[in-house]
Amino acid sequence: MRSDGGLSAEDIVAAMTEGRFSDASDMVADALSRGVDKISLINDTIRPALEELGHLFEIGEVYLPAMVAASKILEQLFDDLPAEEVCGSPSIIIGTVSSDIHEIGKNICASMASSKGYRVINLGCDVPSEKFLEAAEKSGSSVIAVSSAMKSSLKFQKEVVELADGMTVFVGGASCSPLWADTIGAAGYSKDCREFVTLLARPS
């Protein structure tokens, strides 16, 4: 804890790297109960912690569960905020398409995006195509990332692209390729989390 009794990014990083995920959540809940402003908590503590965890993940010193747990804390903090309070945080919708339950790679991409300052709305796996659009409209996001690990579910990536008229749709997953992305009119393809965050930073 900081000398003023507040919660620091270092507290969160320490808890995550030591596998004390519930402790990290409890520390955040305690800070909020003591009246710490939620936006300040996001900007001054959680995001810096995620940036450091992202760096540690890239060099192999932290593993996926820590990244996912920290990202979920950020998601929960964002959940109750009105849209106007998070307008400075670019948001993305991410999920695995309908009939596909694979999500490890997708979760890594989501966590890395969170570590770069994006508000990530992770819909999970086996997501119906229209749910991507509903989430984008609700959050005001114009960026959708759609994962597919199976050839049989590629058709749903195409369906999301067709439904998301005027939005930016990125695709990824073991079953797709740059050629597939071009074929269906997606805005881009990424093979891993590093390429994904590069895509997000690319001017639209």
PyMOL commands that set and color helices and strands:
alter all, ss='L'
color gray80, all
select helices_A, chain A and resi 9-17+21-33+38-58+64-79+83-86+104-115+129-139+151-163+178-184+193-201
alter helices_A, ss='H'
color red, helices_A
select strands_A, chain A and resi 91-96+119-122+143-147+168-172+188-190
alter strands_A, ss='S'
color yellow, strands_A
deselect
rebuild
show_as cartoon
